[in-house]
């Protein structure tokens, strides 16, 4: 969340019950690339085995209740 906000990105992130993390990042290509690279490392203590990337439509932002430019959503 903090790294996305620092880069001025819009979107959301949430943990999934199966242990994965799902995120949507919207912003300048360079900043999105940087945040994806940060995801490949993960936070301290995390074990990242894969990062899947998909292009998405803007409706991914509006289909969920997002409050603010970048937010953490409840576990799904």
N, C-alpha and C positions, 0 to 999 in steps of 0.2 A: 504494500500500500504506500509506504513512505517513498519508495523509489519511483513509483508511478507519479505521485504528487509532485515530487521534486522536478520531474521531467515535464510537468504540465499536461499529463495525459488524462483523458476521460476514460470511463469504463468502470469495471467492477471485477472483484475476485471473490471466490468462495471455496471453502473446503467441501468435498463430497464425502458421503458416508463410506464410500469404498476406499478412502484414503488418498484419492487423487485431488488435485486442485484445478479449478476451472477459472479462466480469466478472459476478459475482453479488454483490449487496449485500443484506444483511438487517439491519433495525434500524428505529428510529423514522422515520416518513415524512419529517420535516424533515431528518434527517441523510442519508437516502438521496437526497432532492432536492438537497441541497448537494453530495454527491459526484458526482451526475450532472452538475451544472453545472461542477464541477471537470474532469470528463471532457471536456466540450465545449471547454475551453481546452487541455487536455493539458499534458504537461511541456514544459520549455524544449526547443526544437528539433523538437518534434512538429508534424505537420500533420494536424489533425483535420478530416476532410471530412464526417463524419456520426456521429451517436450514435443507435443504434437501441435502443429500450426495449421490453422484454417483461415481463409479469408472469410469475412462475415459481412452481413448487411447491417445497416444502421439500426434495424429493428431489434438487434441483440441488446442495444442500450435501452430502448424504450419498452421492451417486452417485460422487463423486470422493474420493480420499484427501486430506482436509483436516486439517492439523495446526495447531491453534490457532484463535482466533476469526477471524482474517483471514490468508490466506496467499497466496503467489505460487506458482502451479503451473508445471510445466515446459511449454515450448512444445509445442503440439499441432498 
